[in-house]
Amino acid sequence: MATDKPRYTVSVDTDMFKQIEDFRFERRFQTRSEATAELIRLGLEALKKEQEEQKKAQKNESSQKDS
């Protein structure tokens, strides 16, 4: 199955590999690649949410200092 998606290789330790495989089978992903992409997506979403919360906290701190 050919794809136009960019590809790269990731090396992980045995424990992380097991966690990825467990996630894959629990969520019934067809391939390890699909599971890994989903984990990356979830991590990026969590990071974005964390950054937004930090900006909101900084904005609140700034407005409290101005009061």
HELIX and SHEET records of a PDB file:
HELIX    1   1 THR A   14  ARG A   27  1                                  14    
HELIX    2   2 ARG A   32  ASP A   66  1                                  35    
END                                                                             
